[in-house]
Amino acid sequence: MDNDYYRACFEQTLIEYFPALVQQQRSSYNGIMSLELGCKECTHHMNHKFVIEAVLLAIYGQLLMPSRQVEYMIPYSTILELHDIHYSGESVMPDEEEDIHVKQKIAELIAFLEESLNKKKIERALLAPWRISAPLLVNAKTSLLIVCAEEKGQFGDEFDPIETELILTAQREEIPILTDQIDLIERIFQEEVDTQVYDIEDFDFALEDTIISL
């Protein structure tokens, strides 16, 4: 993604929630410059990006406390999957205490996604295929981008629909996939899919290896 994307995100948020401020800023040269500086600041920091399933952010808490600033791009279908897991009552983890903890984190993540501002950003992303939401800010170092991914069985039976969306998103945005599914990693290599993929256990290495110039 280029600078125009972040400029659009920044200006869209200001326009929607601070319209009077934007009008005042745009009436002067200084106001325009402040918008530009805000976009550049956004672009400078958000330079580590991964495609990931929503549920993995609940399972692996360290992903939300990275050593560097990170953006996670999440196909919307994995958010629906997150709700299915939450309301199914089925075990997520083999250990009972871990299962209770992860289910609590899943509930917290769902609540975060359903906050008014975040919900509006997600709803706008769903208006067209492959539209991407404005950033959902989790903390000072972590933000989420929800993508309205669309798959049409491009890889046949080798990958299920969610896996296909992860791969297509990674290819379109030219960023790596982050997953805990060793089987998925192996199939990506076996099928020679043109996509970079990292095991979550190698997250720290991935941060060092994926500094993307915008």
Number of C-alpha atoms within 10 A of each C-alpha: 13 9 14 11 13 20 18 13 18 19 16 14 15 16 14 10 11 12 13 11 12 17 13 11 16 14 10 10 9 11 16 14 13 13 18 15 13 15 20 15 12 16 19 12 13 19 17 21 26 27 29 25 26 24 23 18 17 22 19 15 12 13 17 18 15 14 13 15 18 22 22 24 26 25 26 23 19 20 18 13 14 20 14 12 16 20 10 8 9 11 15 17 14 8 10 11 9 14 16 14 15 23 22 15 19 22 16 13 18 19 13 16 20 13 10 10 13 19 16 14 19 23 12 15 21 17 11 12 12 17 16 24 23 24 21 20 14 15 10 10 16 21 19 23 22 30 24 23 22 20 17 9 13 12 16 10 9 14 16 12 18 18 19 21 27 27 26 22 27 23 17 11 13 18 21 22 24 25 22 16 11 12 9 16 17 12 13 19 13 9 10 9 12 13 18 17 21 18 16 20 12 12 16 14 12 19 18 11 10 14 12 12 10 10
